[in-house]
Amino acid sequence: MNWAEKYLSWANNDSAAAQFLSHFFEVMQGMDDFADNDQFTGEVGERERLAARMIGVMLIEIPENPFYRANEGALRPVFAVLLHQWSLANKLARSNRQQDLVFAYVLRTISIQIATVVAHLTGGFDHANRVTEEAYATFYETDPETLESWVAEQQEIT
């Protein structure tokens, strides 16, 4: 899958908005890898390089992005909501209740909502509606973890 093309489509061909999406999802994946201790091979300096990259993207690249600068007022409250929901997903993932685990599995993808917001800001309601459906379908089609495998992994962690 060519994510750059996907982000450009979701951003209604706005290259700055597409770059913002790329950076946003890079940070979300990197921070999730830290939280879950995933994707690390044990190479010397690996975690430090990822940390430096995430800090650089969050503090330099995203704030310099023209789309972000023009839409910061609309994006920052969404960031807050996504952060709270991501935190809740991690908390629920440690539960023994099946319902909590199912909810956590769905909430872990909550960051996809930023694609809807970007689509709405760049292309309006109908574009955002199409992007919402496509973004979730794309995520679940490319995600190697099924609900069952993810629940099993969470039970090993706790």
N, CA, C and O of each residue as an XYZ file, in Angstrom:
632
protein
N       0.839     -1.174      0.000
C       0.000      0.000      0.000
C       0.887      1.242      0.000
O       1.878      1.310      0.728
N       0.534      2.188     -0.795
C       1.253      3.451     -0.845
C       0.538      4.443      0.075
O      -0.462      5.054     -0.303
N       1.071      4.587      1.286
C       0.416      5.441      2.277
C       0.439      6.908      1.874
O      -0.504      7.641      2.172
N       1.506      7.353      1.198
C       1.569      8.757      0.779
C       0.408      9.088     -0.157
O      -0.208     10.147     -0.038
N       0.114      8.182     -1.085
C      -1.018      8.395     -1.992
C      -2.341      8.364     -1.238
O      -3.244      9.155     -1.513
N      -2.445      7.449     -0.291
C      -3.668      7.341      0.508
C      -3.898      8.635      1.291
O      -5.004      9.175      1.289
N      -2.858      9.127      1.956
C      -2.997     10.367      2.731
C      -3.356     11.537      1.823
O      -4.171     12.379      2.200
N      -2.762     11.604      0.636
C      -3.074     12.689     -0.289
C      -4.537     12.628     -0.721
O      -5.198     13.660     -0.842
N      -5.032     11.430     -0.951
C      -6.445     11.260     -1.304
C      -7.339     11.689     -0.144
O      -8.303     12.429     -0.337
N      -7.018     11.223      1.054
C      -7.825     11.575      2.224
C      -7.791     13.080      2.472
O      -8.765     13.649      2.966
N      -6.662     13.735      2.128
C      -6.497     15.166      2.343
C      -6.986     15.984      1.147
O      -6.678     17.170      1.029
N      -7.748     15.342      0.265
C      -8.340     16.044     -0.877
C      -7.269     16.752     -1.715
O      -7.446     17.887     -2.158
N      -6.149     16.041     -1.915
C      -5.009     16.523     -2.718
C      -4.305     17.756     -2.149
O      -3.620     18.476     -2.875
N      -4.473     17.990     -0.879
C      -3.751     19.067     -0.197
C      -2.452     18.448      0.343
O      -2.483     17.675      1.301
N      -1.321     18.789     -0.267
C      -0.064     18.128      0.090
C       0.373     18.417      1.523
O       0.943     17.542      2.175
N       0.122     19.611      2.024
C       0.489     19.921      3.412
C      -0.374     19.111      4.381
O       0.123     18.625      5.397
N      -1.652     18.967      4.073
C      -2.537     18.162      4.924
C      -2.122     16.695      4.885
O      -2.159     16.009      5.906
N      -1.726     16.212      3.702
C      -1.266     14.823      3.586
C       0.016     14.608      4.390
O       0.173     13.577      5.043
N       0.927     15.576      4.343
C       2.160     15.477      5.129
C       1.840     15.492      6.617
O       2.457     14.765      7.396
N       0.876     16.319      7.011
C       0.441     16.330      8.406
C      -0.058     14.944      8.813
O       0.321     14.437      9.869
N      -0.904     14.326      7.986
C      -1.400     12.974      8.298
C      -0.248     11.989      8.434
O      -0.228     11.177      9.359
N       0.695     12.057      7.528
C       1.845     11.157      7.587
C       2.599     11.322      8.901
O       2.929     10.337      9.562
N       2.867     12.556      9.274
C       3.572     12.805     10.530
C       2.735     12.372     11.731
O       3.254     11.762     12.666
N       1.458     12.683     11.705
C       0.590     12.320     12.817
C       0.595     10.803     13.044
O       0.781     10.341     14.169
N       0.390     10.036     11.970
C       0.333      8.582     12.125
C       1.703      7.994     12.470
O       1.784      6.977     13.159
N       2.772      8.624     11.997
C       4.119      8.185     12.381
C       4.307      8.327     13.889
O       4.818      7.420     14.547
N       3.895      9.460     14.424
C       4.020      9.692     15.863
C       3.138      8.715     16.640
O       3.587      8.119     17.619
N       1.904      8.552     16.214
C       1.004      7.634     16.930
C       1.572      6.221     16.962
O       1.535      5.562     18.002
N       2.099      5.746     15.828
C       2.665      4.401     15.788
C       3.919      4.312     16.652
O       4.113      3.338     17.380
N       4.761      5.327     16.567
C       5.981      5.323     17.369
C       5.695      5.335     18.862
O       6.321      4.599     19.625
N       4.753      6.165     19.277
C       4.425      6.228     20.696
C       3.742      4.949     21.167
O       3.955      4.501     22.294
N       2.922      4.365     20.299
C       2.294      3.093     20.642
C       3.349      1.994     20.764
O       3.254      1.138     21.643
N       4.348      2.016     19.889
C       5.442      1.034     19.991
C       6.158      1.175     21.323
O       6.506      0.176     21.952
N       6.381      2.415     21.758
C       6.998      2.618     23.067
C       6.114      2.074     24.176
O       6.592      1.376     25.070
N       4.827      2.391     24.123
C       3.910      1.958     25.179
C       3.817      0.437     25.250
O       3.746     -0.140     26.335
N       3.819     -0.204     24.086
C       3.676     -1.669     24.036
C       5.010     -2.396     23.979
O       5.054     -3.626     24.013
N       6.110     -1.631     23.891
C       7.449     -2.199     23.745
C       7.546     -3.068     22.488
O       8.206     -4.108     22.483
N       6.873     -2.619     21.425
C       6.843     -3.351     20.154
C       7.936     -2.859     19.216
O       8.512     -1.787     19.403
N       8.196     -3.660     18.220
C       9.020     -3.280     17.072
C      10.472     -2.989     17.408
O      11.170     -2.402     16.581
N      10.954     -3.367     18.569
C      12.345     -3.114     18.909
C      13.149     -4.395     18.764
O      12.767     -5.445     19.280
N      14.257     -4.296     18.061
C      15.093     -5.469     17.782
C      16.196     -5.640     18.802
O      16.830     -6.693     18.857
N      16.434     -4.622     19.611
C      17.513     -4.668     20.583
C      18.777     -3.995     20.084
O      19.797     -3.990     20.772
N      18.712     -3.427     18.887
C      19.863     -2.715     18.335
C      20.223     -1.539     19.245
O      19.346     -0.828     19.735
N      21.518     -1.349     19.462
C      21.987     -0.274     20.332
C      21.504      1.073     19.791
O      21.682      1.374     18.611
N      20.904      1.865     20.646
C      20.451      3.200     20.292
C      19.108      3.263     19.567
O      18.644      4.345     19.209
N      18.492      2.115     19.354
C      17.242      2.058     18.583
C      16.130      2.879     19.245
O      15.484      3.692     18.584
N      15.910      2.673     20.519
C      14.841      3.385     21.226
C      15.134      4.891     21.274
O      14.224      5.709     21.139
N      16.397      5.246     21.466
C      16.771      6.654     21.530
C      16.551      7.340     20.181
O      16.088      8.480     20.138
N      16.877      6.658     19.081
C      16.651      7.237     17.756
C      15.159      7.444     17.505
O      14.753      8.472     16.965
N      14.341      6.458     17.900
C      12.903      6.615     17.717
C      12.386      7.763     18.583
O      11.577      8.569     18.124
N      12.844      7.839     19.816
C      12.411      8.927     20.699
C      12.785     10.279     20.105
O      11.968     11.199     20.105
N      13.992     10.411     19.606
C      14.432     11.677     19.010
C      13.588     12.006     17.786
O      13.217     13.162     17.578
N      13.285     11.001     16.979
C      12.461     11.239     15.792
C      11.060     11.707     16.202
O      10.540     12.666     15.630
N      10.444     11.040     17.188
C       9.096     11.408     17.616
C       9.079     12.828     18.171
O       8.169     13.602     17.873
N      10.078     13.173     18.975
C      10.142     14.518     19.542
C      10.308     15.545     18.429
O       9.659     16.592     18.445
N      11.172     15.250     17.468
C      11.380     16.160     16.350
C      10.123     16.375     15.525
O       9.815     17.500     15.130
N       9.406     15.306     15.269
C       8.171     15.433     14.492
C       7.137     16.235     15.278
O       6.475     17.115     14.728
N       7.001     15.924     16.575
C       5.986     16.614     17.379
C       6.306     18.081     17.628
O       5.409     18.924     17.603
N       7.570     18.392     17.868
C       7.926     19.753     18.261
C       8.397     20.636     17.116
O       8.402     21.861     17.241
N       8.794     20.028     16.000
C       9.316     20.831     14.897
C       8.483     20.648     13.625
O       7.941     21.616     13.092
N       8.384     19.421     13.145
C       7.774     19.208     11.834
C       6.273     19.493     11.811
O       5.798     20.190     10.915
N       5.523     18.973     12.772
C       4.078     19.249     12.774
C       3.793     20.733     12.994
O       3.002     21.301     12.241
N       4.400     21.393     13.991
C       4.104     22.818     14.165
C       4.501     23.696     12.975
O       3.927     24.769     12.792
N       5.464     23.264     12.169
C       5.859     24.035     10.982
C       4.969     23.749      9.769
O       5.050     24.464      8.770
N       4.142     22.741      9.837
C       3.319     22.359      8.698
C       2.246     23.422      8.439
O       1.510     23.793      9.354
N       2.153     23.915      7.195
C       1.179     24.976      6.888
C      -0.278     24.568      7.146
O      -1.076     25.390      7.597
N      -0.627     23.319      6.867
C      -1.996     22.863      7.140
C      -2.261     22.898      8.644
O      -3.300     23.387      9.088
N      -1.317     22.376      9.421
C      -1.485     22.381     10.870
C      -1.609     23.817     11.394
O      -2.479     24.113     12.213
N      -0.738     24.696     10.918
C      -0.759     26.089     11.394
C      -2.098     26.756     11.086
O      -2.617     27.518     11.901
N      -2.651     26.472      9.920
C      -3.925     27.082      9.525
C      -5.113     26.490     10.269
O      -6.154     27.137     10.392
N      -4.967     25.261     10.768
C      -6.101     24.546     11.361
C      -5.850     24.102     12.796
O      -6.568     23.252     13.323
N      -4.839     24.673     13.422
C      -4.479     24.254     14.776
C      -5.659     24.323     15.742
O      -5.830     23.437     16.580
N      -6.465     25.362     15.629
C      -7.610     25.507     16.521
C      -8.614     24.378     16.399
O      -9.257     24.014     17.384
N      -8.757     23.821     15.217
C      -9.665     22.689     15.013
C      -9.000     21.364     15.390
O      -9.684     20.425     15.799
N      -7.688     21.282     15.258
C      -6.984     20.007     15.467
C      -6.651     19.730     16.931
O      -6.749     18.587     17.376
N      -6.265     20.737     17.673
C      -5.816     20.507     19.057
C      -6.887     19.857     19.943
O      -6.551     18.939     20.692
N      -8.139     20.274     19.900
C      -9.141     19.571     20.712
C      -9.308     18.096     20.281
O      -9.574     17.223     21.107
N      -9.150     17.850     19.008
C      -9.228     16.456     18.533
C      -8.064     15.657     19.104
O      -8.243     14.509     19.511
N      -6.874     16.250     19.140
C      -5.718     15.582     19.751
C      -6.031     15.185     21.188
O      -5.719     14.074     21.617
N      -6.653     16.104     21.931
C      -6.974     15.833     23.332
C      -7.920     14.648     23.445
O      -7.707     13.759     24.270
N      -8.956     14.628     22.628
C      -9.913     13.513     22.654
C      -9.216     12.196     22.309
O      -9.418     11.182     22.977
N      -8.397     12.225     21.260
C      -7.701     11.000     20.850
C      -6.767     10.503     21.935
O      -6.669      9.298     22.166
N      -6.084     11.411     22.598
C      -5.178     11.022     23.673
C      -5.937     10.357     24.817
O      -5.504      9.328     25.336
N      -7.067     10.941     25.211
C      -7.855     10.355     26.298
C      -8.388      8.978     25.899
O      -8.387      8.051     26.709
N      -8.834      8.849     24.676
C      -9.380      7.566     24.230
C      -8.288      6.513     24.069
O      -8.513      5.341     24.371
N      -7.106      6.917     23.597
C      -5.977      5.987     23.498
C      -5.576      5.509     24.891
O      -5.297      4.327     25.091
N      -5.549      6.440     25.860
C      -5.224      6.062     27.244
C      -6.255      5.088     27.801
O      -5.902      4.119     28.473
N      -7.522      5.345     27.523
C      -8.570      4.435     27.975
C      -8.413      3.065     27.324
O      -8.595      2.043     27.985
N      -8.080      3.033     26.042
C      -7.875      1.749     25.353
C      -6.784      0.947     26.042
O      -6.929     -0.260     26.238
N      -5.695      1.605     26.412
C      -4.602      0.905     27.089
C      -5.024      0.405     28.464
O      -4.622     -0.680     28.886
N      -5.831      1.193     29.161
C      -6.325      0.769     30.474
C      -7.269     -0.432     30.319
O      -7.134     -1.426     31.032
N      -8.215     -0.335     29.395
C      -9.172     -1.428     29.194
C      -8.487     -2.695     28.697
O      -8.977     -3.797     28.943
N      -7.367     -2.553     28.005
C      -6.638     -3.722     27.487
C      -6.102     -4.597     28.617
O      -5.799     -5.771     28.402
N      -5.984     -4.038     29.810
C      -5.497     -4.807     30.969
C      -6.630     -5.472     31.748
O      -6.392     -6.116     32.769
N      -7.852     -5.314     31.265
C      -9.016     -5.864     31.949
C      -9.160     -7.362     31.671
O      -8.620     -7.890     30.699
N      -9.891     -8.013     32.537
C     -10.226     -9.429     32.314
C     -11.608     -9.597     31.696
O     -11.992    -10.705     31.321
N     -12.354     -8.503     31.589
C     -13.700     -8.571     31.019
C     -13.621     -8.555     29.494
O     -12.955     -7.701     28.908
N     -14.300     -9.500     28.861
C     -14.301     -9.598     27.405
C     -14.831     -8.319     26.752
O     -14.295     -7.868     25.740
N     -15.875     -7.743     27.328
C     -16.450     -6.522     26.771
C     -15.435     -5.376     26.785
O     -15.357     -4.614     25.822
N     -14.664     -5.247     27.859
C     -13.632     -4.215     27.932
C     -12.565     -4.442     26.862
O     -12.089     -3.490     26.244
N     -12.194     -5.695     26.647
C     -11.171     -6.012     25.652
C     -11.640     -5.701     24.237
O     -10.870     -5.200     23.417
N     -12.893     -5.995     23.956
C     -13.444     -5.673     22.630
C     -13.458     -4.159     22.444
O     -13.075     -3.656     21.388
N     -13.895     -3.442     23.458
C     -13.929     -1.987     23.374
C     -12.511     -1.425     23.202
O     -12.306     -0.503     22.412
N     -11.537     -1.971     23.933
C     -10.143     -1.523     23.816
C      -9.606     -1.784     22.415
O      -8.872     -0.961     21.867
N      -9.967     -2.923     21.835
C      -9.517     -3.261     20.481
C     -10.018     -2.223     19.476
O      -9.283     -1.827     18.571
N     -11.241     -1.791     19.631
C     -11.800     -0.781     18.733
C     -11.181      0.592     19.040
O     -10.807      1.321     18.122
N     -11.076      0.940     20.317
C     -10.526      2.249     20.684
C      -9.075      2.421     20.252
O      -8.635      3.546     20.017
N      -8.324      1.325     20.143
C      -6.919      1.459     19.780
C      -6.759      2.047     18.387
O      -5.678      2.522     18.039
N      -7.821      2.023     17.581
C      -7.770      2.587     16.230
C      -8.352      3.998     16.181
O      -8.573      4.541     15.099
N      -8.597      4.580     17.326
C      -9.303      5.851     17.391
C      -8.544      6.973     16.694
O      -9.150      7.952     16.258
N      -7.237      6.844     16.586
C      -6.463      7.908     15.939
C      -6.836      8.088     14.470
O      -6.524      9.119     13.875
N      -7.496      7.102     13.887
C      -7.948      7.216     12.501
C      -8.918      8.389     12.352
O      -9.083      8.922     11.254
N      -9.552      8.786     13.437
C     -10.486      9.906     13.364
C      -9.829     11.179     12.855
O     -10.513     12.050     12.317
N      -8.513     11.306     13.014
C      -7.853     12.507     12.519
C      -7.968     12.581     11.002
O      -8.006     13.675     10.439
N      -8.024     11.428     10.331
C      -8.208     11.429      8.868
C      -9.571     12.022      8.512
O      -9.699     12.739      7.520
N     -10.581     11.725      9.315
C     -11.908     12.292      9.092
C     -11.884     13.806      9.256
O     -12.471     14.532      8.454
N     -11.208     14.277     10.288
C     -11.129     15.716     10.539
C     -10.400     16.409      9.389
O     -10.858     17.437      8.890
N      -9.273     15.850      8.971
C      -8.521     16.441      7.860
C      -9.367     16.430      6.589
O      -9.396     17.414      5.850
N     -10.050     15.325      6.340
C     -10.911     15.237      5.155
C     -12.012     16.286      5.199
O     -12.324     16.906      4.183
N     -12.596     16.484      6.365
C     -13.651     17.488      6.496
C     -13.102     18.901      6.251
O     -13.728     19.712      5.569
N     -11.942     19.173      6.811
C     -11.354     20.500      6.657
C     -10.924     20.782      5.218
O     -10.953     21.929      4.774
N     -10.527     19.744      4.494
C     -10.028     19.953      3.129
C     -11.076     19.710      2.052
O     -10.944     20.221      0.940
N     -12.127     18.928      2.366
C     -13.081     18.576      1.316
C     -14.533     18.588      1.713
O     -15.396     18.276      0.893
N     -14.828     18.938      2.946
C     -16.211     19.032      3.373
C     -16.815     17.727      3.865
O     -16.139     16.705      3.983
N     -18.100     17.794      4.145
C     -18.826     16.704      4.793
C     -18.821     15.412      3.981
O     -18.480     14.355      4.514
N     -19.188     15.475      2.720
C     -19.276     14.256      1.913
C     -17.922     13.584      1.748
O     -17.814     12.360      1.810
N     -16.893     14.393      1.537
C     -15.535     13.832      1.420
C     -15.144     13.156      2.734
O     -14.602     12.050      2.730
N     -15.417     13.818      3.849
C     -15.085     13.245      5.156
C     -15.832     11.941      5.397
O     -15.275     11.007      5.974
N     -17.072     11.868      4.968
C     -17.854     10.644      5.129
C     -17.203      9.488      4.363
O     -17.075      8.384      4.891
N     -16.793      9.747      3.119
C     -16.127      8.708      2.315
C     -14.802      8.291      2.947
O     -14.482      7.105      3.022
N     -14.042      9.279      3.397
C     -12.734      8.997      3.984
C     -12.874      8.193      5.274
O     -12.080      7.286      5.525
N     -13.864      8.511      6.084
C     -14.073      7.757      7.328
C     -14.240      6.280      7.036
O     -13.587      5.442      7.657
N     -15.103      5.962      6.105
C     -15.320      4.545      5.750
C     -14.052      3.921      5.191
O     -13.680      2.813      5.576
N     -13.396      4.622      4.294
C     -12.188      4.078      3.672
C     -11.055      3.918      4.678
O     -10.333      2.923      4.645
N     -10.897      4.887      5.567
C      -9.808      4.828      6.542
C      -9.956      3.619      7.465
O      -8.989      2.896      7.708
N     -11.156      3.404      7.972
C     -11.356      2.243      8.846
C     -11.193      0.939      8.076
O     -10.580      0.000      8.583
N     -11.729      0.864      6.867
C     -11.576     -0.349      6.058
C     -10.109     -0.597      5.761
O      -9.646     -1.735      5.836
N      -9.378      0.448      5.427
C      -7.949      0.313      5.126
C      -7.191     -0.168      6.346
O      -6.346     -1.057      6.248
N      -7.487      0.411      7.486
C      -6.771      0.008      8.701
C      -7.005     -1.471      8.994
O      -6.053     -2.216      9.225
N      -8.244     -1.892      8.985
C      -8.528     -3.273      9.346
C      -8.057     -4.264      8.287
O      -7.761     -5.415      8.607
N      -7.983     -3.827      7.022
C      -7.457     -4.699      5.965
C      -5.946     -4.876      6.080
O      -5.416     -5.932      5.732
N      -5.250     -3.849      6.567
C      -3.792     -3.908      6.638
C      -3.281     -4.304      8.016
O      -2.091     -4.575      8.174
N      -4.140     -4.342      9.000
C      -3.731     -4.690     10.357
C      -3.596     -6.200     10.473
O      -4.567     -6.923     10.246
N      -2.411     -6.689     10.822
C      -2.232     -8.143     10.914
C      -2.911     -8.768     12.136
O      -3.071     -9.987     12.197
N      -3.309     -7.943     13.107
C      -3.903     -8.481     14.319
C      -5.413     -8.591     14.205
O      -6.102     -7.612     13.915
N      -5.912     -9.782     14.435
C      -7.355     -9.970     14.562
C      -7.728     -9.666     16.007
O      -6.860     -9.546     16.871
N      -9.010     -9.544     16.257
C      -9.464     -9.344     17.633
C      -8.926    -10.458     18.526
O      -8.429    -10.195     19.622
N      -9.025    -11.685     18.063
C      -8.605    -12.829     18.869
C      -7.111    -12.792     19.174
O      -6.705    -13.022     20.313
N      -6.282    -12.502     18.154
C      -4.837    -12.483     18.390
C      -4.443    -11.307     19.278
O      -3.533    -11.418     20.100
N      -5.141    -10.170     19.106
C      -4.841     -9.011     19.931
C      -5.208     -9.276     21.390
O      -4.436     -8.943     22.290
N      -6.381     -9.874     21.637
C      -6.797    -10.199     23.005
C      -5.799    -11.159     23.635
O      -5.424    -10.986     24.794
N      -5.365    -12.163     22.892
C      -4.398    -13.123     23.411
C      -3.080    -12.420     23.789
O      -2.475    -12.727     24.816
N      -2.656    -11.486     22.951
C      -1.434    -10.722     23.229
C      -1.599     -9.888     24.494
O      -0.676     -9.813     25.305
N      -2.755     -9.265     24.676
C      -2.996     -8.452     25.869
C      -2.967     -9.305     27.130
O      -2.470     -8.869     28.168
N      -3.494    -10.510     27.039
C      -3.519    -11.390     28.191
C      -2.128    -11.871     28.562
O      -1.859    -12.157     29.729
N      -1.227    -11.964     27.565
C       0.166    -12.314     27.851
C       0.897    -11.167     28.544
O       1.752    -11.384     29.403
N       0.542     -9.935     28.151
C       1.206     -8.747     28.699
C       0.816     -8.529     30.162
O       1.651     -8.146     30.982
N      -0.474     -8.776     30.490
C      -0.941     -8.470     31.851
C      -0.667     -9.581     32.817
O      -1.002     -9.470     33.997
